[in-house]
Amino acid sequence: MNTESDAVNTLAADSQLVRKHLAAVNLSAQMDAEQIADYKARIKVLLKEKDAVLVAHYYTDALLQELAEESGGFISDSLEMARFGRDAKETTLVVAGVRFMGETASILSPDKTVLMPTLEATCSLDLACPIDDFAAFCDAHPDREVVVYANTSAAVKARADWVVTSSIAVDVVEHLAAQGKKIIWAPDKHLGSYIQKRSGADMLLWDGACIVHEEFKAKGLLDLRAVHPDAAILAHPESPAAVLDIADVVGSTTQIINAAVNLPNESFIVATDKGIFYKLQQLAPNKRFYIAPTAGNDATCRSCAHCPWMAMNSLDRLYQSLLSGSNRVSVDRELAKRAMIPLQRMLDFSAQHKLRVAGKA
Ligand code: SF4
């Protein structure tokens, strides 16, 4: 298992790499309205020509989310993206998100072509859980059920007994604990602690974290709420425990969106990636949303509430991928079959228990 300092060094190095990369290649940030309109029009034509549909994650650029909706595609969390893709009539799925999302889409739709604007967009949780280390850890604890988060590679999923999203994780672990099972949980330690607290299960936690959610600060949240005393705090469970302890609602992206729409509050402080604001503002146009404080751009902030890997998805890269058929996701068939088993287990569990499996990633 990685040591904490290894993980921190890896994350810092990855974050720097991504920032350098973004500074060099993120062209859509420099586009004017005319260029954006031109790209969007050309992409819509290509989607039709290639029998393709665009599925975008809530954390991607608002332009991509808008384009997904305008072109008959879909915006959601990773699993709902994959399920939409599986049920779509189109033969090509264009997945705007990070690599494991493309992999999950490919696992659920083995006969479809899956393209991504970039294959370089990864995730700190996926990075922190390499299959060799993880498999050795599981092998050292053969008496434990292996439950992994959707934010993992296909190889890690294939090693697991269960794959879960954030909205179903507590139910699955409670179900396993009721059968007297002990759990290995990976990779997000904050989400793992939250599940452990809620379920009371015996859990061994892997030491991964999301670089976006880990940076939200309880003190900053309380200071912001002092300025907006009527605002409800909505937090994703990948945030640290001190943040979750003061949140009014802890939930997946879909649960956060539902809470914002359904709660009577007129304002909200939101502790998740700010890409979600596109959907929040669309569904609750008369409400006000504030980004939960991080350390700030000039301090130690690595993500500043926006995932650097999600930000690698841009209009121009999407266009190039669709035009040339590049950035095709491929998951080894045998691996995909094995990864499908714990994924299917979750889908069956949710159907039996009438639970939505929508979750952040
Ligand atoms: S927001 Fe966090 S969990 Fe989601 S892709 Fe980025 S690093 Fe991974």
Boltz pocket constraint, residues with backbone or C-beta under 6 A from the ligand:
constraints:
  - pocket:
      binder: B
      contacts: [[A, 59], [A, 98], [A, 122], [A, 123], [A, 124], [A, 125], [A, 151], [A, 209], [A, 210], [A, 211], [A, 212], [A, 213], [A, 273], [A, 307], [A, 308], [A, 309], [A, 310], [A, 361]]
      max_distance: 6.0
